[in-house]
Amino acid sequence: MSLLIKNIFPILGAQYVGNDPEAIIDTVSIDSRSLQNGAHTLFFALAGPNNDAHFFVKDLIANGVCNFVVSHIPEGCADQANFLVVEDTLHALQQFAAYYRSLFNFPVIGLTGSNGKTIVKEWLNFLLSPDFNVIRSPKSYNSQVGVPLSVIAINEKHNLGLFEAGISTIAEMEKLEKIIRPSIGILTNIGSSHDEGFVNLEEKIKEKLLLFKHTPVLIYQKNDLVDKYVAPGTKAFTWSFVDETVDVFVFKKEVANQGSKLYYKYKGNSQEFTIPFQDQASLENAISCLMAMLYFEYDTATIQSRMALLFPVEMRLKVKNGINNCTLIDDSYSSDFQSLKIALDFLESQKQYQKKTVILSDIFQSGLSNEELYSKVSKLIVSNNINRVIGIGKTISAFKEQFTNCITFEDTAQFISSFESLDFANETILIKGARSFQFEEIVYLLEEKTHETVLEINLNAISYNLNFFKSKLKPNVKLMVMVKAFGYGSGGLEIAKLLEHHKIDYLGVAFADEGISLKNGGIQLPIMVLNPENTSFSAIIQHQLEPEIYSLKGLHAFLKIAKQKNLKHFPIHIKLDTGMHRLGFEENVIDELIAALKGEEAVEVRSILSHMATSDDLKHYDFAVSQIELFDKVSSKIMKELAITPIRHILNTSGISNFPDFQFDMVRLGIGLYGVSNDAAEQKYLENVGTLKSVISQIRTVPVGQSVGYGRRFVAQRPTTVATIPIGYADGVSRAWGNGVGFVTIKDKKASILGSICMDMMMVDVTEIDCTEGDAVVVFGESPTVSEIAHKLHTIPYEILTSISQRVKRVFYR
Ligand SMILES: *Cc1c(COP(=O)(O)O)cnc(C)c1O
């Protein structure tokens, strides 16, 4: 892309305020954290309900970004950059993308549907890319923001586009239609009427088909409802398992070794092909791909040979623990320029070490000449401050000179034989390669070897839950997030990093050592320590942590050290006991507290807080209100007598939900972030964050009368198929969950726990489940949920979450 600012503002109908209308734009960004932002970036300051990028404009200018699309010019920024002022920056981004799309005129396949669109897109990319320079949406970038960004990545060399569109409510598709303008449409599986935000199936189909309003050809599985809403100017190209009148009639499917064989009739001829999958969804997705290949007039032999090589699509970037304290970002299934950019941004957001390494294969289908491509890749690597590049493949080896501190290998096998000499340690490593390079072998080598039980943490779900609670806050109310107990068992540092990116105001931990490890991990947010022991005060000061002070004894001890160290205005937090009777100053010592703080320069009361005993249970509503009233009264008195205006806060997660009028200046979010609500109605709006997973180690059949496990507490009443899972009470699964009380989920089915849970293992009943050794087992997550387990075990979700042992590896993904 190369556009002049002066040519862009008429397109957006923007008011131009700036001094360099001749500025050249070569990329577009919405991510203020991306290291790829530069002088030729056009930054669209999007404003959501919770995050407003206008807030970052000043920092971006300081980092050399000169061109912005904004809805208002942030304070202190006028005259410092080019501003295109519009009413709605998201709308402007969409307009810009639609304009940019109109500059190109090659076939574009638009995909929508309820299921399968990302898979069909990735498969089509694989099937068609030997013959086309394909530009496609990266991962599942299919939203109101993702689609424009995908389209803006088109360049002059591309000659086929694959873009997916996802919508959740009505009126969204029309906007995406203008941006994608498909010349060929594919409607994938449409799902049931219950999912997504539509009243019924008909409305959903009608809305989805708006993507194809001006599309000459539409591929879909024959269906009367779809027929009814296909635009009059669109030619249907249909397939079916049952209706012989369609263009492609799939008349037989049979199980072939490790896969399926499909027989179809097209233009009077019967043909067949095989795919390495057996499930119904994969069959339908493969047929969608077949239709596109037939439309492009591929011959049967090519279809057969390529279809046989279809692969499972990995849709997310995974963060894993590596050997020697490394952190791995596993993106070992694709290599194209666009997804490299995304992976590098992700690397930056996840890096735990200053040192960053990228292991990169040859890049395919860029549409550019190799010279141009690798010079662009090199620029990208430089702008992301990558310390070393390990290139694998003949082409990247030939362009080794483009990179500094680069070592290359002809192929993966050569890399593996030199592995020991590469000394991977204390660094974050992005592993990014095309499928054919089999980088999964590299990931395997670099991955820390532990047993197969992991707690998977969905970082997107955390962001989602955070935004859910943020949206409940009144303007200017600050947010503290509690990451005590290792982030409620989910992983402290990783979650703190994510929260820092989301610009929350404070972190809260229980003990000083938790805060110290966050600070050592590079966290810069202020951190309040709830339970500072007097012995830790020195360490607290040294690491710039902020103690909660809850007694006169503690205050005097802290003041003593603060004075020894000549501190001035060191931030402290005053905790009031208003009825919880755990920690805090009671009302009767407040005068003494005030006296001790009056005129004291060594410390500064940054906040005053209290904690509620019953915010989750409206049965105690009156008591809760009495706590809040006492808090207001006592804190007001302190503020008045000391003439200070600290941050006041009392609400935890349930408080945010149940006492919205008492947010004061800040709230303290805890369990809600991790996807658990104490309120069943609210639970529906939260996303599950943690999934405790394991695998089946062994399967056997136990005859009638035989027993399973210690103490023979389960005796088979029927021949029982028993699977052994390598997770036990030492991993944090309560023994009370055994003996038929609890269950795990295997292949979406419940398998009840047989007999007693052992220290490192448990046995479950899989008699009714078609499974094999090595299959995945969910111990908690979507089902059973943590709340469900807590309820049956007469405890609370907090205890279930925080009981998971540290020996269980945490794996983060988004
Ligand atoms: C743990 C804790 C919170 C958060 O509580 P949730 O119920 O998890 O939201 C808030 N404040 C204090 C003082 C806490 O100890």
The ligand as an SDF file (V2000), in Angstrom:
LIG
                    3D

 15 15  0  0  0  0  0  0  0  0999 V2000
   -9.9230  -11.6080   47.3540 C   0  0  0  0  0  0  0  0  0  0  0  0
  -10.3410  -10.2640   47.6460 C   0  0  0  0  0  0  0  0  0  0  0  0
  -11.1220   -9.5400   46.7300 C   0  0  0  0  0  0  0  0  0  0  0  0
  -11.7270  -10.1540   45.5060 C   0  0  0  0  0  0  0  0  0  0  0  0
  -12.8180  -10.9670   45.8620 O   0  0  0  0  0  0  0  0  0  0  0  0
  -13.7070  -11.7370   44.7750 P   0  0  0  0  0  0  0  0  0  0  0  0
  -14.8600  -12.2600   45.5300 O   0  0  0  0  0  0  0  0  0  0  0  0
  -12.8420  -12.8310   44.2390 O   0  0  0  0  0  0  0  0  0  0  0  0
  -14.0630  -10.7480   43.7480 O   0  0  0  0  0  0  0  0  0  0  0  0
  -11.3700   -8.2110   47.0040 C   0  0  0  0  0  0  0  0  0  0  0  0
  -10.8850   -7.6270   48.1210 N   0  0  0  0  0  0  0  0  0  0  0  0
  -10.1590   -8.3030   49.0410 C   0  0  0  0  0  0  0  0  0  0  0  0
   -9.6990   -7.5820   50.2590 C   0  0  0  0  0  0  0  0  0  0  0  0
   -9.8690   -9.6370   48.8410 C   0  0  0  0  0  0  0  0  0  0  0  0
   -9.1720  -10.3110   49.7420 O   0  0  0  0  0  0  0  0  0  0  0  0
  1  2  1  0
  2  3  1  0
  2 14  2  0
  3  4  1  0
  3 10  2  0
  4  5  1  0
  5  6  1  0
  6  7  2  0
  6  8  1  0
  6  9  1  0
 10 11  1  0
 11 12  2  0
 12 13  1  0
 12 14  1  0
 14 15  1  0
M  END
$$$$
